[in-house]
Amino acid sequence: MMVAGFPISALADDYKDGMKAYEQGNIIEALEFFLAQVTEKPDYQKAVDMIQDLLPKVVELRQKRAEEFSQAGDWEKAQKEYKRLEALNTVLKKLVAYDNKVQVVWPEIDVAGKKSEAGASAAESAYQKGVEALKTPGNAEKAIEFFKEARRYDPDYKDSKELSGQALYNDGMALINKRDFKGGVRALWKLRDFYPEGFKDSDAQIQAAIDSAKVKVAIMAFDDLTWKSKFGDVGAILASEIIASGVSANPVFIEFITRDYVDALMAEQNFGAGSRIDASTASQIGKLIGVDVFVFGKIAGVTPNYPNRTTETGMNTGTLTLSDGNTISIHVGWVMFTKKGEVKVSATCQIVEVGTGKIIDASSHSKTATDYAQWISVTGDERALDPSLASYNRVETDINPPEMLVNTALKSIGSEIGEGLVKRFEE
């Protein structure tokens, strides 16, 4: 249990513990025990005497420590000592005690001025370190930490906020001028921690850098080498899944483009109806229609596997207590049916950079989607059925058809490719 920040234990123990700490030279700890004792029993004379003796010594000790920390430039520890003295003063204001039946008037411990001075010195020290850090280009993060420390002592200390903003702005613009647009955008975004309303022209610079860094990625329908039309246009489905995966990541520096949009751009440029985009023509066509990257691919295989259902048989025996107290044996036979299905889809993917006409990545992907169902039929007394079997259906259960599993596998491949594209062009 705690009272005003000091531990409260059994009445007699506090005084004894206080004397033990006092004899060991721990006057701060001893004072806390005596304060706890008097809080419980205001007229405990021996404890009151010890408080009156130790209080000025503890105050002097903490003040001395605070001054030593201040002289050493350790403003954080100096502040803690002053805060502890303020906490002690708060306890004394609430403490009712009697010295020979006369209520004690405790002295005021006023360290507000010294605490304020220490805080101001701490803020100034941190501020100067921040100013010094700013002299080195690219040191904004370090400088900001110092300015944050200064503002912790005084939220409006000098121009700490403005310098923090200027530091990030300078770093961001330096990166943008080096054509590191992504790094510049991320540096300027951090300005929002200080200036949610915007800093100088940072919003305009961010948008301009995003526009400069943005990559237009056209996802073309994958060629279906399987010709298994019963599963639908798997090449177009996979392309859609890649786009869906990429867009769901909310990329900033990527604009995903569909085949339909590419066709519209080609029509604007008066390409003939027979014009075909592939790895060999991507560079020429992409430059004309403003696409930076093409993603091509092939569906190499769609392999369904739906074997005949399998069965497993068994029998359980149990006992049943009748109303007359006699027991009889009961038996149940069961057959478990298992139906499984799976579809494996394989695809290859190529990423072509329009600017160079080179294939900058090629990958293979294979995913298997599965589904299964189990049910049982029983003969005999179901009350003997093992509990692990009791929850199974008693009628045949269907599983997803191949068409659905194909779509599941395509979605998985699409997510894998889409995530890879985001990682490549967004990070």
C-alpha positions in Angstrom: 0.0 0.0 0.0 1.3 3.5 -0.8 0.4 6.9 0.8 1.5 10.1 -0.9 4.3 8.2 -2.6 5.6 6.5 0.5 5.2 2.9 1.5 2.8 2.1 4.3 3.2 -1.2 6.2 2.3 -2.5 9.6 2.4 0.3 12.2 5.2 -1.1 14.4 7.3 -2.2 11.5 7.6 1.3 9.9 9.3 2.7 13.0 11.6 -0.3 13.4 12.4 -0.3 9.7 13.1 3.5 9.9 15.5 3.0 12.8 17.2 0.2 11.0 17.7 2.4 7.9 18.8 5.4 10.1 21.5 3.2 11.8 22.8 2.1 8.4 23.1 5.8 7.4 20.2 5.7 4.9 18.5 8.9 6.1 16.3 9.3 3.0 14.8 5.8 3.3 14.6 6.3 7.1 12.6 9.5 6.7 10.1 7.7 4.4 9.4 5.0 7.0 8.9 7.6 9.7 6.5 9.6 7.5 4.6 6.5 6.8 4.4 5.7 10.6 3.1 9.2 11.4 0.6 9.1 8.6 -0.9 6.0 10.3 -0.5 7.4 13.8 -0.1 11.2 14.0 0.9 11.2 17.7 3.6 8.6 17.5 6.1 10.8 19.3 9.3 8.9 18.6 8.6 8.9 14.8 7.7 12.7 15.0 11.0 13.4 16.7 12.9 11.5 14.0 11.1 13.4 11.2 12.0 16.7 12.8 15.6 15.6 13.1 15.9 14.1 9.6 13.8 16.5 7.5 16.4 19.4 7.2 19.2 16.9 6.6 17.3 15.2 3.8 16.4 18.5 2.2 20.0 19.7 2.4 21.2 16.4 0.9 18.9 16.5 -2.1 19.6 20.1 -2.7 23.3 19.4 -2.6 22.9 16.5 -5.1 20.9 18.7 -7.4 23.5 21.4 -7.4 26.3 18.9 -8.0 24.4 17.5 -11.0 23.7 21.0 -12.3 27.4 21.9 -12.1 28.3 18.7 -14.0 25.7 19.6 -16.7 23.5 16.6 -15.8 20.3 18.5 -15.9 18.1 15.5 -16.1 19.3 14.1 -12.7 19.2 17.7 -11.2 15.6 17.9 -12.2 14.8 14.6 -10.6 16.2 15.8 -7.3 14.1 18.9 -7.3 11.0 16.9 -8.3 11.6 14.6 -5.3 11.8 17.7 -3.0 8.5 18.9 -4.4 7.0 15.5 -3.8 8.2 15.7 -0.2 6.7 19.1 0.2 3.4 17.8 -1.0 3.5 15.0 1.6 4.3 17.5 4.4 1.3 19.7 3.4 -1.0 16.7 4.0 0.8 15.3 7.0 -0.9 15.8 10.3 1.4 15.2 13.3 1.5 16.1 17.0 4.6 16.9 19.1 3.6 16.5 22.7 0.0 17.0 21.7 0.7 20.2 19.8 0.1 20.0 16.0 3.4 20.4 14.1 3.7 23.1 11.4 6.0 21.7 8.8 8.5 24.0 7.0 7.8 24.9 3.3 10.2 23.3 0.9 10.3 25.8 -2.1 12.6 24.7 -4.9 10.4 26.0 -7.8 12.9 28.7 -8.7 15.9 26.4 -8.7 14.0 23.7 -10.5 13.0 26.3 -13.1 16.6 27.4 -13.5 17.8 23.8 -13.9 15.1 23.3 -16.5 16.1 26.4 -18.4 19.7 25.4 -18.3 18.8 21.9 -19.5 16.7 23.3 -22.4 19.6 25.7 -23.4 22.1 22.9 -23.3 20.0 20.6 -25.5 19.2 23.6 -27.8 22.9 24.4 -28.3 23.6 20.7 -29.1 20.9 20.8 -31.7 22.2 24.0 -33.3 25.7 22.4 -33.4 24.3 19.2 -35.0 22.6 21.3 -37.7 26.0 22.4 -38.9 26.5 19.0 -40.4 24.3 18.3 -43.5 22.2 15.2 -43.2 22.2 15.4 -39.4 18.6 16.5 -39.0 17.4 13.5 -37.0 20.1 14.0 -34.4 19.5 17.7 -34.2 15.7 17.1 -33.8 16.3 14.8 -30.9 18.2 17.6 -29.1 15.4 20.1 -29.9 12.8 17.7 -28.6 14.7 17.5 -25.4 14.8 21.3 -25.1 11.0 21.4 -25.8 10.4 18.8 -23.1 11.5 21.4 -20.6 9.8 24.2 -22.4 7.5 23.5 -25.3 8.1 26.9 -26.8 11.8 27.1 -26.1 13.3 29.7 -28.4 13.0 28.6 -32.1 13.4 24.8 -31.4 10.2 24.0 -33.3 11.2 26.1 -36.3 14.7 24.7 -36.4 13.4 21.2 -36.3 11.2 21.9 -39.2 14.0 23.7 -41.1 16.4 20.7 -40.5 13.9 18.2 -42.0 13.1 20.6 -44.8 16.8 21.1 -45.6 17.5 17.3 -45.5 14.5 16.5 -47.7 15.3 19.1 -50.3 19.0 18.0 -50.3 17.8 14.5 -51.2 15.4 15.7 -53.8 18.2 17.8 -55.4 20.2 14.6 -55.6 17.2 13.0 -57.3 16.6 10.7 -54.4 12.9 11.6 -54.6 11.7 8.8 -52.3 14.2 9.7 -49.6 13.3 13.4 -49.9 9.5 12.7 -49.7 10.0 10.6 -46.5 12.1 13.3 -44.9 9.6 16.0 -45.7 6.7 13.8 -44.4 8.3 13.9 -41.0 7.6 17.6 -41.0 4.0 16.8 -40.2 5.0 15.9 -36.6 5.9 19.5 -36.1 3.8 21.3 -38.7 0.6 19.3 -39.5 -0.6 22.4 -41.4 2.5 22.3 -43.6 5.9 23.9 -43.6 6.9 26.5 -46.2 6.2 24.8 -49.6 6.8 21.2 -48.3 3.4 19.9 -49.5 4.1 21.1 -53.1 7.6 19.7 -53.0 6.3 16.4 -51.7 3.8 16.1 -54.6 6.4 17.2 -57.2 8.9 14.6 -55.9 6.2 11.9 -55.8 5.4 12.7 -59.5 9.0 12.5 -60.4 9.6 9.2 -58.6 6.3 7.5 -59.7 6.6 4.4 -61.8 3.8 3.5 -64.1 3.6 -0.3 -64.1 1.5 -2.0 -66.8 0.3 -5.5 -65.8 -0.5 -7.4 -69.0 -2.7 -10.4 -69.2 -0.6 -13.6 -68.8 -0.5 -15.9 -71.8 -2.4 -19.1 -71.1 -0.3 -22.0 -72.4 -2.7 -24.6 -71.0 -5.7 -23.8 -73.1 -8.0 -25.0 -70.4 -10.7 -22.6 -71.1 -13.1 -24.2 -68.7 -11.3 -22.4 -65.9 -12.0 -19.0 -67.5 -9.5 -16.5 -68.8 -6.8 -17.4 -66.2 -4.3 -15.0 -67.7 -6.5 -12.0 -67.3 -7.6 -13.2 -63.8 -4.0 -13.4 -62.7 -3.2 -9.9 -64.0 -6.2 -8.5 -62.1 -5.1 -10.3 -58.9 -1.6 -8.7 -59.2 -3.1 -5.3 -59.5 -5.5 -5.8 -56.6 -2.6 -7.0 -54.4 -0.4 -4.0 -55.4 -3.1 -1.4 -55.0 -4.1 -2.8 -51.5 -0.7 -1.9 -50.3 -1.5 1.8 -50.9 1.7 2.5 -52.8 2.8 6.1 -53.2 5.4 5.8 -55.9 3.7 3.2 -58.1 0.7 3.6 -60.5 -0.7 0.3 -61.7 -2.1 0.2 -65.2 -4.4 -2.3 -66.7 -4.3 -3.8 -70.2 -7.5 -1.9 -71.1 -5.8 1.4 -70.2 -2.8 0.4 -72.2 -5.0 -0.3 -75.2 -6.7 3.1 -74.8 -3.2 4.8 -74.7 -2.2 2.9 -77.8 -5.3 3.9 -79.6 -4.5 7.5 -78.8 -1.1 7.0 -80.4 -2.7 5.4 -83.5 -1.2 2.0 -83.1 -2.6 -0.5 -85.5 -5.2 -3.0 -84.3 -2.6 -5.8 -84.8 0.1 -4.2 -82.7 1.2 -6.5 -80.0 3.1 -5.7 -76.8 5.6 -8.2 -75.6 9.1 -8.2 -74.2 10.6 -7.4 -77.6 8.3 -4.4 -78.3 7.7 -3.1 -74.7 10.5 -0.5 -74.9 9.4 1.1 -78.1 5.7 1.2 -77.3 6.2 2.0 -73.6 8.1 5.2 -74.4 5.4 6.4 -76.7 2.5 5.8 -74.4 4.3 6.8 -71.1 4.6 3.5 -69.4 7.8 2.8 -67.4 7.5 -0.9 -66.7 5.7 -3.8 -68.2 4.9 -7.1 -66.4 4.4 -10.1 -68.7 3.9 -13.7 -67.9 2.7 -17.1 -68.8 0.3 -19.6 -67.1 2.5 -22.7 -67.5 0.2 -25.2 -65.9 -3.2 -25.8 -64.3 -3.3 -29.3 -62.8 -6.5 -30.5 -61.0 -6.3 -33.5 -58.8 -9.6 -34.9 -57.5 -9.0 -38.5 -56.5 -11.9 -40.8 -55.6 -13.1 -40.6 -52.0 -11.5 -42.8 -49.4 -13.1 -44.7 -46.5 -12.0 -45.8 -43.1 -14.1 -48.1 -40.9 -14.3 -48.7 -37.2 -16.4 -49.9 -34.3 -16.9 -48.5 -30.8 -18.2 -50.3 -27.7 -19.7 -48.7 -24.6 -21.9 -49.4 -21.6 -25.3 -48.1 -20.8 -26.8 -47.9 -17.3 -30.5 -48.8 -17.3 -33.2 -47.3 -15.0 -33.0 -50.3 -12.8 -29.3 -49.8 -12.2 -28.2 -52.7 -14.5 -25.6 -52.0 -17.3 -25.6 -53.3 -20.8 -23.1 -53.2 -23.6 -23.8 -51.1 -26.7 -22.1 -51.1 -30.0 -21.8 -48.8 -33.0 -20.1 -49.3 -36.4 -19.0 -46.3 -38.4 -17.5 -45.5 -41.8 -15.6 -42.3 -42.3 -15.6 -40.9 -45.9 -12.9 -38.4 -47.0 -13.1 -36.4 -50.2 -10.1 -34.2 -51.3 -9.4 -32.0 -54.2 -6.5 -29.8 -55.2 -5.4 -27.6 -58.1 -1.8 -26.7 -58.8 -1.2 -23.5 -60.9 2.2 -22.6 -62.2 3.2 -19.3 -63.8 6.3 -17.4 -64.9 6.7 -13.7 -64.8 9.0 -11.1 -66.5 9.5 -7.5 -65.6 10.7 -5.3 -68.5 12.1 -1.8 -67.9 11.0 0.5 -70.8 13.9 2.9 -70.5 16.5 0.2 -71.1 14.4 -2.5 -72.8 15.9 -5.0 -70.4 14.3 -7.8 -68.5 15.1 -6.7 -64.9 13.6 -9.6 -63.2 12.2 -13.1 -64.1 10.5 -15.4 -61.6 8.5 -18.6 -61.4 5.6 -19.1 -59.1 3.6 -22.2 -58.1 0.7 -22.4 -55.8 -1.6 -25.3 -54.8 -5.1 -24.7 -53.5 -6.8 -27.5 -51.6 -10.2 -28.4 -50.1 -11.5 -31.5 -48.4 -14.5 -32.8 -46.6 -15.2 -35.6 -44.2 -18.4 -37.2 -43.0 -19.5 -40.5 -41.4 -22.3 -43.1 -41.6 -23.1 -45.2 -38.6 -24.9 -48.4 -37.8 -25.9 -49.4 -34.3 -26.3 -47.3 -31.1 -24.8 -43.9 -31.7 -24.4 -43.5 -27.9 -21.4 -45.7 -28.1 -19.7 -43.4 -30.7 -16.3 -42.0 -29.7 -16.8 -38.3 -28.9 -14.2 -37.3 -31.5 -16.5 -38.7 -34.2 -19.8 -37.4 -32.8 -19.5 -33.9 -34.5 -19.0 -35.2 -38.0 -21.8 -34.8 -40.6 -23.9 -37.8 -41.3 -24.5 -36.9 -44.9 -22.1 -36.4 -47.8 -20.4 -33.0 -47.9 -19.3 -31.3 -51.1 -16.0 -29.7 -51.7 -15.1 -26.7 -53.9 -15.0 -27.4 -57.6 -11.7 -27.1 -59.5 -12.8 -23.7 -60.9 -12.9 -22.2 -57.4 -9.6 -23.7 -56.4 -8.0 -22.3 -59.6 -9.1 -18.8 -58.6 -7.7 -19.3 -55.1 -4.3 -20.4 -56.4 -4.3 -17.5 -58.9 -5.0 -15.1 -56.1 -2.1 -16.4 -54.1 0.3 -16.1 -57.0 -1.1 -12.6 -57.7 -0.4 -11.6 -54.1 3.1 -12.9 -54.3 3.9 -11.0 -57.5 2.1 -7.8 -56.4 3.9 -7.7 -53.1 7.2 -8.2 -55.0 6.5 -5.3 -57.3 5.6 -3.0 -54.4 8.8 -4.0 -52.6 10.9 -3.4 -55.7 9.5 0.0 -56.7 8.1 1.5 -53.5 10.9 1.0 -51.0 
